[in-house]
């Protein structure tokens, strides 16, 4: 159940004409993203998450705040329509479901561990460097660059057969879309992103 709820996380690209990046453009793009990732110490952002389900009319929308502290502390804090907090810290997954708390040891669950790597890597850009576990293709539009990521791991691929990261002209991830084989997908849009600003330690307490 926790895995299904975690599967409601990240990336978006618009369905307009795209052109593949040339080899030179790809190298330059990856170098810039890598430098930004190495310099990233903390990040906070508001997010809007939209779940699209083919068999249902309309969408399910939620929102909240995201907090990241390098190298691997990450918190998703849903505020509407329900209170739900997910914290990845010290190889543990801590969940606060409107007051009902649980702890999972990530080291004892390899799928959880890989999912955490996927989530963190999507936020800080490190996922683009993981050629062992993901195949990545790059495309561009007038103002945006998208990274289309296909998991090699069968467990991850059962949840998401494709992950799309959308970067703005400043090479910042502004949208994440998680595609499912069924055609359903979850899209998360980030706004008011703040880099390397102090985050109170209490934020990362469960």
N, CA, C and O of each residue as an XYZ file, in Angstrom:
824
protein
N       0.828     -1.205      0.000
C       0.000      0.000      0.000
C       0.862      1.254      0.000
O       0.579      2.222     -0.705
N       1.929      1.215      0.814
C       2.821      2.373      0.852
C       3.442      2.610     -0.527
O       3.594      3.754     -0.955
N       3.802      1.517     -1.222
C       4.420      1.660     -2.535
C       3.454      2.335     -3.502
O       3.861      3.179     -4.301
N       2.175      1.965     -3.432
C       1.192      2.585     -4.305
C       1.066      4.071     -4.019
O       0.919      4.876     -4.939
N       1.124      4.436     -2.736
C       1.010      5.853     -2.400
C       2.272      6.598     -2.815
O       2.214      7.753     -3.238
N       3.425      5.918     -2.686
C       4.659      6.562     -3.124
C       4.671      6.734     -4.638
O       5.304      7.643     -5.176
N       3.960      5.845     -5.303
C       3.926      5.918     -6.754
C       3.209      7.155     -7.246
O       3.217      7.448     -8.441
N       2.591      7.882     -6.336
C       1.925      9.125     -6.736
C       2.899     10.269     -6.586
O       2.627     11.207     -5.836
N       4.008     10.226     -7.265
C       4.983     11.333     -7.124
C       5.408     11.969     -8.389
O       4.230     12.313     -8.481
N       5.825     12.340     -9.198
C       6.683     13.237     -9.976
C       6.396     13.516    -11.456
O       5.291     12.976    -11.414
N       6.487     13.898    -12.665
C       7.088     14.629    -13.780
C       6.239     14.916    -15.007
O       5.361     14.109    -15.312
N       6.441     16.012    -15.732
C       5.527     16.410    -16.792
C       6.211     16.955    -18.031
O       7.190     17.696    -17.945
N       5.670     16.571    -19.205
C       6.122     17.223    -20.430
C       4.911     17.455    -21.314
O       4.026     16.600    -21.371
N       4.849     18.533    -21.972
C       3.685     18.866    -22.788
C       3.694     18.046    -24.068
O       4.741     17.603    -24.539
N       2.490     17.854    -24.625
C       2.369     17.010    -25.809
C       2.424     17.855    -27.079
O       1.563     17.728    -27.950
N       3.430     18.713    -27.183
C       3.618     19.473    -28.407
C       4.899     18.999    -29.075
O       5.628     18.172    -28.528
N       5.168     19.535    -30.274
C       6.286     19.062    -31.081
C       7.607     19.188    -30.340
O       7.914     20.219    -29.742
N       8.383     18.105    -30.398
C       9.682     18.085    -29.743
C      10.742     17.637    -30.737
O      10.462     16.885    -31.670
N      11.956     18.107    -30.522
C      13.088     17.747    -31.360
C      14.160     17.115    -30.484
O      14.493     17.663    -29.434
N      14.707     15.975    -30.892
C      15.777     15.366    -30.083
C      16.984     16.292    -29.980
O      17.318     16.991    -30.937
N      17.631     16.298    -28.832
C      18.868     17.050    -28.668
C      19.974     16.384    -29.479
O      20.021     15.158    -29.582
N      20.850     17.179    -30.046
C      22.017     16.619    -30.718
C      22.972     16.070    -29.661
O      22.802     16.320    -28.468
N      23.965     15.329    -30.106
C      24.934     14.775    -29.156
C      25.647     15.890    -28.400
O      25.858     15.785    -27.192
N      26.017     16.955    -29.104
C      26.704     18.080    -28.460
C      25.788     18.780    -27.464
O      26.225     19.158    -26.377
N      24.520     18.953    -27.830
C      23.555     19.591    -26.929
C      23.324     18.740    -25.688
O      23.180     19.260    -24.582
N      23.289     17.424    -25.886
C      23.084     16.515    -24.757
C      24.244     16.596    -23.776
O      24.034     16.659    -22.564
N      25.460     16.595    -24.292
C      26.645     16.686    -23.433
C      26.629     17.983    -22.641
O      26.880     17.976    -21.436
N      26.338     19.092    -23.304
C      26.309     20.392    -22.635
C      25.217     20.438    -21.574
O      25.444     20.919    -20.463
N      24.030     19.937    -21.916
C      22.910     19.930    -20.977
C      23.250     19.123    -19.731
O      23.019     19.584    -18.613
N      23.799     17.919    -19.912
C      24.140     17.063    -18.780
C      25.224     17.687    -17.907
O      25.196     17.544    -16.685
N      26.167     18.370    -18.523
C      27.220     19.036    -17.752
C      26.636     20.135    -16.870
O      27.011     20.264    -15.705
N      25.722     20.924    -17.422
C      25.116     22.016    -16.656
C      24.275     21.468    -15.512
O      24.360     21.957    -14.385
N      23.459     20.447    -15.800
C      22.615     19.858    -14.761
C      23.473     19.239    -13.667
O      23.151     19.354    -12.485
N      24.569     18.579    -14.058
C      25.461     17.959    -13.081
C      26.092     19.002    -12.167
O      26.195     18.786    -10.959
N      26.515     20.133    -12.732
C      27.110     21.197    -11.922
C      26.089     21.783    -10.950
O      26.414     22.053     -9.793
N      24.865     21.978    -11.415
C      23.806     22.498    -10.545
C      23.512     21.505     -9.424
O      23.302     21.887     -8.272
N      23.502     20.227     -9.785
C      23.224     19.188     -8.796
C      24.304     19.143     -7.726
O      24.003     19.023     -6.539
N      25.567     19.238     -8.148
C      26.678     19.205     -7.191
C      26.651     20.407     -6.255
O      27.107     20.320     -5.115
N      26.118     21.526     -6.735
C      26.078     22.751     -5.926
C      24.824     22.842     -5.061
O      24.698     23.748     -4.236
N      23.896     21.900     -5.251
C      22.631     21.954     -4.523
C      22.793     21.439     -3.096
O      23.145     20.278     -2.886
N      22.539     22.293     -2.131
C      22.605     21.920     -0.720
C      21.215     21.733     -0.122
O      21.009     20.866      0.728
N      20.270     22.543     -0.566
C      18.902     22.419     -0.073
C      17.941     22.974     -1.113
O      18.315     23.755     -1.987
N      16.693     22.544     -0.989
C      15.660     23.002     -1.916
C      14.316     22.932     -1.215
O      14.041     21.990     -0.472
N      13.490     23.924     -1.454
C      12.107     23.883     -0.982
C      11.213     24.397     -2.096
O      11.614     25.251     -2.887
N      10.001     23.870     -2.151
C       9.113     24.242     -3.245
C       7.673     23.901     -2.886
O       7.417     22.966     -2.127
N       6.751     24.655     -3.429
C       5.350     24.270     -3.395
C       5.109     23.353     -4.588
O       5.813     23.438     -5.594
N       4.111     22.476     -4.475
C       3.800     21.617     -5.613
C       2.297     21.402     -5.743
O       1.549     21.455     -4.766
N       1.888     21.159     -6.971
C       0.520     20.742     -7.279
C       0.616     19.397     -7.981
O       1.306     19.261     -8.991
N      -0.073     18.418     -7.444
C      -0.020     17.060     -7.992
C      -1.373     16.705     -8.598
O      -2.414     16.849     -7.956
N      -1.343     16.241     -9.839
C      -2.574     15.894    -10.539
C      -2.493     14.453    -11.010
O      -1.533     14.060    -11.674
N      -3.497     13.675    -10.667
C      -3.563     12.273    -11.069
C      -4.593     12.131    -12.188
O      -5.760     12.485    -12.023
N      -4.145     11.610    -13.322
C      -5.017     11.404    -14.474
C      -5.300      9.906    -14.606
O      -4.377      9.100    -14.712
N      -6.583      9.545    -14.598
C      -6.987      8.142    -14.703
C      -7.920      7.992    -15.897
O      -8.958      8.651    -15.960
N      -7.560      7.135    -16.836
C      -8.305      7.000    -18.084
C      -9.759      6.597    -17.867
O     -10.651      7.068    -18.573
N      -9.994      5.720    -16.886
C     -11.331      5.173    -16.681
C     -12.242      6.108    -15.888
O     -13.419      5.805    -15.693
N     -11.717      7.223    -15.438
C     -12.507      8.154    -14.638
C     -12.553      9.518    -15.305
O     -11.595      9.942    -15.951
N     -13.677     10.196    -15.142
C     -13.786     11.558    -15.643
C     -13.178     12.510    -14.611
O     -13.321     12.311    -13.405
N     -12.507     13.535    -15.099
C     -11.913     14.491    -14.176
C     -10.560     14.022    -13.674
O     -10.013     13.029    -14.154
N     -10.028     14.751    -12.700
C      -8.711     14.463    -12.148
C      -8.738     14.575    -10.632
O      -9.630     15.199    -10.058
N      -7.747     13.962     -9.991
C      -7.580     14.081     -8.541
C      -6.411     15.030     -8.296
O      -5.289     14.765     -8.730
N      -6.672     16.129     -7.605
C      -5.655     17.157     -7.402
C      -5.329     17.304     -5.923
O      -6.227     17.352     -5.082
N      -4.045     17.374     -5.615
C      -3.591     17.631     -4.248
C      -2.415     18.601     -4.322
O      -1.814     18.784     -5.381
N      -2.095     19.220     -3.186
C      -0.957     20.137     -3.180
C      -0.275     20.136     -1.829
O      -0.799     19.601     -0.853
N       0.901     20.742     -1.784
C       1.657     20.773     -0.544
C       3.026     21.383     -0.754
O       3.218     22.214     -1.642
N       3.985     20.963      0.075
C       5.344     21.493     -0.006
C       6.365     20.356     -0.033
O       6.162     19.293      0.554
N       7.444     20.613     -0.721
C       8.553     19.677     -0.826
C       9.785     20.307     -0.190
O      10.055     21.495     -0.367
N      10.537     19.477      0.565
C      11.791     19.939      1.169
C      12.878     18.914      0.871
O      12.657     17.709      0.990
N      14.053     19.404      0.482
C      15.177     18.512      0.187
C      16.434     19.062      0.840
O      16.713     20.259      0.772
N      17.194     18.165      1.477
C      18.468     18.526      2.086
C      19.508     17.527      1.600
O      19.385     16.328      1.850
N      20.531     18.015      0.906
C      21.547     17.125      0.347
C      22.278     16.367      1.458
O      22.491     16.907      2.544
N      22.662     15.114      1.184
C      22.522     14.442     -0.104
C      21.258     13.601     -0.267
O      20.904     13.257     -1.395
N      20.568     13.259      0.818
C      19.497     12.268      0.650
C      18.345     12.395      1.645
O      17.688     11.398      1.946
N      18.086     13.588      2.158
C      16.929     13.783      3.036
C      15.843     14.488      2.229
O      16.075     15.551      1.654
N      14.662     13.887      2.192
C      13.590     14.408      1.352
C      12.255     14.296      2.076
O      11.944     13.262      2.668
N      11.471     15.364      2.025
C      10.160     15.345      2.666
C       9.097     15.880      1.718
O       9.242     16.952      1.130
N       8.011     15.096      1.585
C       6.819     15.536      0.863
C       5.734     15.789      1.902
O       5.420     14.914      2.710
N       5.173     16.975      1.876
C       4.169     17.351      2.867
C       2.877     17.747      2.144
O       2.740     18.871      1.662
N       1.945     16.809      2.081
C       0.649     17.094      1.453
C      -0.226     17.869      2.433
O      -0.309     17.522      3.611
N      -0.876     18.920      1.939
C      -1.704     19.761      2.799
C      -3.173     19.763      2.389
O      -4.054     19.964      3.225
N      -3.430     19.543      1.129
C      -4.801     19.458      0.631
C      -4.873     18.366     -0.423
O      -3.942     18.234     -1.218
N      -5.938     17.580     -0.460
C      -7.145     17.651      0.384
C      -7.007     16.922      1.723
O      -7.974     16.839      2.481
N      -5.825     16.397      2.019
C      -5.614     15.670      3.276
C      -4.204     15.956      3.775
O      -3.346     16.412      3.020
N      -3.979     15.684      5.043
C      -2.653     15.853      5.641
C      -1.897     14.529      5.570
O      -2.306     13.535      6.171
N      -0.807     14.528      4.839
C      -0.049     13.293      4.644
C       1.408     13.670      4.433
O       1.726     14.409      3.501
N       2.295     13.174      5.279
C       3.706     13.541      5.208
C       4.561     12.300      4.979
O       4.356     11.259      5.605
N       5.508     12.430      4.084
C       6.432     11.346      3.771
C       7.850     11.876      3.911
O       8.219     12.856      3.263
N       8.637     11.233      4.752
C      10.002     11.680      5.017
C      10.979     10.541      4.764
O      10.846      9.463      5.345
N      11.960     10.779      3.897
C      13.051      9.842      3.661
C      14.270     10.375      4.390
O      14.767     11.455      4.071
N      14.752      9.622      5.368
C      15.855     10.111      6.194
C      16.570      8.931      6.847
O      15.929      8.029      7.386
N      17.894      8.945      6.797
C      18.716      7.937      7.468
C      18.279      6.516      7.118
O      18.132      5.668      7.997
N      18.074      6.267      5.820
C      17.685      4.938      5.330
C      16.358      4.458      5.892
O      16.121      3.255      6.004
N      15.501      5.395      6.242
C      14.173      5.046      6.737
C      13.110      5.863      6.011
O      13.343      6.994      5.586
N      11.941      5.251      5.885
C      10.770      5.923      5.348
C       9.809      6.159      6.505
O       9.310      5.211      7.113
N       9.553      7.426      6.803
C       8.668      7.781      7.910
C       7.409      8.420      7.343
O       7.481      9.412      6.617
N       6.266      7.857      7.672
C       4.985      8.337      7.156
C       4.108      8.815      8.298
O       3.967      8.141      9.319
N       3.530      9.976      8.112
C       2.561     10.532      9.058
C       1.268     10.759      8.288
O       1.129     11.746      7.565
N       0.331      9.844      8.449
C      -0.950      9.901      7.748
C      -1.987     10.525      8.671
O      -2.762      9.825      9.324
N      -1.988     11.871      8.713
C      -2.923     12.621      9.550
C      -2.873     12.158     11.005
O      -3.906     11.998     11.656
N      -1.645     11.944     11.506
C      -1.457     11.562     12.905
C      -1.110     10.104     13.108
O      -0.589      9.738     14.162
N      -1.388      9.259     12.123
C      -1.046      7.835     12.218
C       0.340      7.640     11.601
O       0.520      7.820     10.397
N       1.316      7.271     12.434
C       2.706      7.239     12.001
C       3.220      5.810     11.814
O       2.809      4.883     12.513
N       4.133      5.662     10.848
C       4.772      4.365     10.614
C       6.198      4.595     10.137
O       6.530      5.652      9.601
N       7.043      3.572     10.343
C       8.447      3.649      9.948
C       8.809      2.377      9.184
O       8.485      1.274      9.622
N       9.479      2.530      8.047
C       9.935      1.396      7.252
C      11.440      1.501      7.046
O      11.953      2.558      6.679
N      12.140      0.400      7.285
C      13.589      0.349      7.062
C      13.836      0.126      5.571
O      13.526     -0.940      5.040
N      14.389      1.125      4.903
C      14.598      1.029      3.463
C      15.610     -0.040      3.087
O      15.528     -0.620      2.005
N      16.559     -0.304      3.968
C      17.574     -1.310      3.681
C      16.982     -2.713      3.602
O      17.564     -3.600      2.977
N      15.846     -2.913      4.222
C      15.210     -4.231      4.218
C      14.248     -4.395      3.042
O      13.677     -5.469      2.853
N      14.069     -3.349      2.264
C      13.154     -3.406      1.124
C      13.836     -2.751     -0.075
O      13.850     -1.526     -0.195
N      14.393     -3.560     -0.950
C      15.169     -3.051     -2.076
C      14.328     -2.209     -3.035
O      14.827     -1.250     -3.623
N      13.048     -2.569     -3.194
C      12.193     -1.802     -4.093
C      11.965     -0.400     -3.552
O      12.012      0.577     -4.299
N      11.714     -0.306     -2.241
C      11.585      1.003     -1.608
C      12.862      1.814     -1.809
O      12.821      3.003     -2.125
N      13.992      1.146     -1.620
C      15.280      1.832     -1.722
C      15.483      2.400     -3.132
O      15.948      3.528     -3.293
N      15.130      1.610     -4.145
C      15.257      2.078     -5.523
C      14.275      3.207     -5.816
O      14.582      4.128     -6.572
N      13.094      3.129     -5.211
C      12.090      4.166     -5.413
C      12.550      5.491     -4.815
O      12.323      6.556     -5.390
N      13.198      5.412     -3.657
C      13.738      6.621     -3.024
C      14.811      7.245     -3.911
O      14.860      8.464     -4.075
N      15.672      6.399     -4.483
C      16.708      6.897     -5.386
C      16.090      7.585     -6.593
O      16.580      8.617     -7.050
N      15.015      7.007     -7.102
C      14.322      7.607     -8.240
C      13.749      8.974     -7.878
O      13.899      9.937     -8.629
N      13.095      9.049     -6.726
C      12.462     10.299     -6.306
C      13.503     11.386     -6.060
O      13.386     12.500     -6.570
N      14.522     11.048     -5.273
C      15.573     12.029     -4.980
C      16.311     12.438     -6.249
O      16.616     13.613     -6.452
N      16.593     11.456     -7.099
C      17.302     11.739     -8.338
C      16.525     12.617     -9.289
O      17.110     13.375    -10.063
N      15.202     12.519     -9.235
C      14.364     13.386    -10.058
C      14.422     14.824     -9.575
O      14.374     15.758    -10.375
N      14.524     14.998     -8.265
C      14.554     16.340     -7.687
C      15.908     17.011     -7.905
O      15.972     18.180     -8.288
N      16.992     16.269     -7.661
C      18.320     16.909     -7.729
C      19.036     16.713     -9.070
O      20.129     17.242     -9.271
N      18.426     15.959     -9.979
C      19.019     15.780    -11.300
C      19.967     14.609    -11.423
O      20.438     14.314    -12.522
N      20.261     13.934    -10.325
C      21.218     12.828    -10.341
C      20.707     11.621    -11.136
O      21.493     10.775    -11.561
N      19.399     11.550    -11.332
C      18.835     10.409    -12.046
C      19.387     10.321    -13.469
O      19.498      9.228    -14.025
N      19.729     11.452    -14.052
C      20.248     11.471    -15.417
C      21.612     10.805    -15.521
O      22.027     10.412    -16.612
N      22.309     10.675    -14.406
C      23.645     10.083    -14.399
C      23.624      8.575    -14.158
O      24.653      7.910    -14.278
N      22.449      8.037    -13.819
C      22.348      6.625    -13.453
C      22.083      5.766    -14.691
O      20.966      5.291    -14.897
N      23.107      5.573    -15.504
C      22.963      4.802    -16.734
C      22.803      3.309    -16.471
O      22.325      2.572    -17.332
N      23.198      2.869    -15.292
C      23.076      1.455    -14.950
C      21.615      1.042    -14.813
O      21.247     -0.074    -15.180
N      20.788      1.934    -14.290
C      19.403      1.579    -13.987
C      18.359      2.244    -14.881
O      17.184      1.880    -14.844
N      18.793      3.230    -15.693
C      17.823      3.964    -16.509
C      18.398      4.302    -17.884
O      19.590      4.572    -18.026
N      17.527      4.281    -18.888
C      17.868      4.774    -20.217
C      17.220      6.146    -20.382
O      16.041      6.310    -20.070
N      17.972      7.128    -20.866
C      17.475      8.500    -20.938
C      17.598      9.045    -22.357
O      18.638      8.909    -23.001
N      16.513      9.665    -22.835
C      16.519     10.370    -24.110
C      16.165     11.833    -23.846
O      15.402     12.139    -22.930
N      16.725     12.733    -24.654
C      16.542     14.168    -24.418
C      15.893     14.838    -25.628
O      16.222     14.550    -26.778
N      14.951     15.750    -25.322
C      14.232     16.459    -26.368
C      14.116     17.934    -25.995
O      14.254     18.303    -24.828
N      13.859     18.776    -27.005
C      13.723     20.204    -26.733
C      12.526     20.782    -27.470
O      12.124     20.298    -28.529
N      11.966     21.838    -26.875
C      10.985     22.680    -27.535
C      11.581     24.084    -27.516
O      12.783     24.241    -27.304
N      10.772     25.083    -27.731
C      11.300     26.446    -27.790
C      11.989     26.861    -26.498
O      13.086     27.419    -26.521
N      11.334     26.583    -25.363
C      11.862     27.059    -24.081
C      12.151     25.951    -23.076
O      12.600     26.229    -21.964
N      11.904     24.712    -23.450
C      11.979     23.629    -22.477
C      12.819     22.468    -22.996
O      12.958     22.267    -24.203
N      13.372     21.713    -22.055
C      14.068     20.466    -22.374
C      13.449     19.355    -21.541
O      13.239     19.517    -20.339
N      13.160     18.242    -22.172
C      12.591     17.109    -21.443
C      13.546     15.928    -21.477
O      14.181     15.646    -22.493
N      13.631     15.247    -20.345
C      14.400     14.015    -20.232
C      13.401     12.876    -20.067
O      12.677     12.818    -19.073
N      13.365     11.981    -21.031
C      12.451     10.842    -21.002
C      13.233      9.637    -20.497
O      14.184      9.185    -21.134
N      12.822      9.131    -19.353
C      13.599      8.128    -18.627
C      12.836      6.809    -18.569
O      11.673      6.773    -18.169
N      13.495      5.735    -18.968
C      12.884      4.403    -18.953
C      13.643      3.525    -17.962
O      14.841      3.298    -18.133
N      12.960      3.026    -16.922
C      13.627      2.174    -15.925
C      14.029      0.824    -16.521
O      13.288      0.246    -17.316
N      15.185      0.333    -16.138
C      15.612     -1.003    -16.531
C      15.142     -2.048    -15.522
O      14.957     -3.216    -15.866
N      14.952     -1.620    -14.282
C      14.515     -2.523    -13.219
C      13.046     -2.888    -13.412
O      12.198     -2.007    -13.556
N      12.745     -4.188    -13.414
C      11.375     -4.640    -13.675
C      10.405     -4.211    -12.579
O       9.236     -3.939    -12.855
N      10.885     -4.150    -11.334
C      10.013     -3.740    -10.236
C       9.565     -2.301    -10.371
O       8.387     -1.993    -10.186
N      10.510     -1.406    -10.698
C      10.170     -0.003    -10.916
C       9.299      0.140    -12.159
O       8.349      0.922    -12.172
N       9.629     -0.619    -13.203
C       8.900     -0.513    -14.471
C       7.449     -0.956    -14.335
O       6.596     -0.490    -15.090
N       7.152     -1.840    -13.397
C       5.766     -2.234    -13.165
C       4.935     -1.072    -12.630
O       3.726     -1.011    -12.857
N       5.584     -0.151    -11.920
C       4.888      1.029    -11.411
C       4.900      2.161    -12.420
O       3.875      2.789    -12.683
N       6.084      2.417    -12.986
C       6.244      3.509    -13.940
C       7.025      2.999    -15.147
O       8.205      2.671    -15.026
N       6.384      2.931    -16.299
C       7.123      2.469    -17.472
C       7.905      3.598    -18.134
O       8.735      3.369    -19.014
N       7.619      4.835    -17.688
C       8.351      5.987    -18.212
C       8.265      7.135    -17.214
O       7.222      7.364    -16.601
N       9.365      7.846    -17.062
C       9.428      9.009    -16.179
C       9.906     10.172    -17.029
O      10.893     10.048    -17.754
N       9.218     11.293    -16.947
C       9.581     12.446    -17.766
C       9.885     13.631    -16.867
O       9.062     14.024    -16.040
N      11.078     14.200    -17.035
C      11.474     15.397    -16.304
C      11.469     16.577    -17.268
O      12.059     16.512    -18.347
N      10.809     17.641    -16.875
C      10.734     18.823    -17.718
C      11.553     19.944    -17.093
O      11.292     20.358    -15.964
N      12.545     20.433    -17.831
C      13.444     21.485    -17.359
C      13.108     22.805    -18.046
O      12.788     22.833    -19.235
N      13.183     23.905    -17.282
C      12.970     25.218    -17.881
C      14.272     25.742    -18.487
O      15.272     25.024    -18.524
N      14.264     26.981    -18.957
C      15.441     27.538    -19.634
C      16.627     27.726    -18.692
O      17.756     27.926    -19.140
N      16.364     27.659    -17.374
C      17.440     27.759    -16.383
C      17.922     26.389    -15.922
O      18.683     26.278    -14.960
N      17.471     25.345    -16.619
C      17.874     23.964    -16.334
C      17.403     23.506    -14.955
O      18.099     22.763    -14.264
N      16.220     23.958    -14.570
C      15.595     23.575    -13.304
C      14.406     22.669    -13.602
O      13.611     22.964    -14.494
N      14.276     21.567    -12.861
C      13.118     20.686    -13.023
C      11.879     21.419    -12.517
O      11.795     21.773    -11.341
N      10.925     21.643    -13.407
C       9.703     22.341    -13.010
C       8.487     21.426    -13.009
O       7.460     21.762    -12.419
N       8.591     20.273    -13.664
C       7.485     19.324    -13.701
C       8.025     17.913    -13.789
O       9.055     17.658    -14.414
N       7.309     17.001    -13.149
C       7.644     15.577    -13.196
C       6.384     14.823    -13.581
O       5.304     15.069    -13.044
N       6.539     13.907    -14.513
C       5.394     13.071    -14.890
C       5.785     11.601    -14.770
O       6.806     11.172    -15.306
N       4.964     10.844    -14.064
C       5.159      9.404    -13.915
C       4.106      8.698    -14.752
O       2.910      8.800    -14.479
N       4.559      7.985    -15.771
C       3.659      7.301    -16.693
C       3.508      5.834    -16.302
O       4.483      5.162    -15.966
N       2.271      5.354    -16.352
C       1.989      3.949    -16.078
C       1.649      3.244    -17.388
O       1.212      3.880    -18.347
N       1.850      1.936    -17.422
C       1.594      1.171    -18.635
C       0.135      1.262    -19.068
O      -0.172      1.142    -20.253
N      -0.758      1.474    -18.112
C      -2.190      1.557    -18.398
C      -2.567      2.830    -19.146
O      -3.660      2.929    -19.703
N      -1.659      3.803    -19.156
C      -1.975      5.100    -19.739
C      -2.300      6.145    -18.688
O      -2.341      7.337    -18.989
N      -2.534      5.705    -17.446
C      -2.718      6.651    -16.344
C      -1.375      7.302    -16.033
O      -0.322      6.721    -16.297
N      -1.414      8.493    -15.478
C      -0.161      9.120    -15.073
C      -0.388     10.151    -13.982
O      -1.490     10.669    -13.804
N       0.682     10.432    -13.261
C       0.679     11.441    -12.202
C       1.640     12.548    -12.599
O       2.773     12.292    -13.005
N       1.170     13.779    -12.474
C       1.981     14.932    -12.849
C       2.151     15.856    -11.655
O       1.185     16.182    -10.965
N       3.388     16.275    -11.417
C       3.664     17.188    -10.310
C       4.349     18.430    -10.853
O       5.402     18.356    -11.486
N       3.732     19.566    -10.593
C       4.271     20.853    -11.020
C       4.823     21.589     -9.807
O       4.163     21.683     -8.772
N       6.029     22.106     -9.942
C       6.688     22.819     -8.850
C       6.653     24.327     -9.096
O       6.794     24.787    -10.229
N       6.465     25.077     -8.030
C       6.494     26.538     -8.144
C       7.111     27.128     -6.878
O       7.202     26.470     -5.842
N       7.530     28.385     -6.994
C       8.202     29.069     -5.879
C       9.368     28.232     -5.345
O       9.491     28.003     -4.141
N      10.210     27.788     -6.261
C      11.360     26.950     -5.906
C      12.465     27.817     -5.312
O      12.829     28.852     -5.870
N      12.988     27.379     -4.179
C      14.076     28.110     -3.508
C      15.267     27.183     -3.353
O      15.143     26.067     -2.848
N      16.425     27.662     -3.796
C      17.643     26.867     -3.750
C      18.577     27.373     -2.657
O      18.769     28.576     -2.475
N      19.155     26.406     -1.933
C      20.218     26.698     -0.955
C      19.838     27.786      0.039
O      20.657     28.624      0.418
N      18.564     27.752      0.454
C      18.086     28.638      1.507
C      17.921     27.820      2.789
O      17.606     26.632      2.714
N      18.125     28.425      3.960
C      18.006     27.672      5.218
C      16.620     27.037      5.380
O      15.597     27.659      5.094
N      16.614     25.798      5.841
C      15.374     25.095      6.180
C      15.463     24.710      7.647
O      16.443     24.095      8.068
N      14.462     25.061      8.422
C      14.500     24.791      9.864
C      14.601     23.283     10.109
O      13.876     22.512      9.480
N      15.486     22.850     11.010
C      15.660     21.417     11.282
C      14.366     20.705     11.666
O      14.227     19.506     11.427
N      13.420     21.432     12.257
C      12.160     20.816     12.682
C      11.371     20.259     11.500
O      10.553     19.354     11.667
N      11.616     20.795     10.315
C      10.908     20.318      9.125
C      11.186     18.842      8.881
O      10.313     18.109      8.416
N      12.401     18.408      9.195
C      12.799     17.032      8.912
C      12.642     16.107     10.118
O      13.260     15.044     10.185
N      11.811     16.524     11.062
C      11.440     15.661     12.181
C      10.051     15.106     11.920
O       9.168     15.832     11.463
N       9.849     13.834     12.203
C       8.541     13.230     11.950
C       7.678     13.299     13.213
O       6.536     12.842     13.205
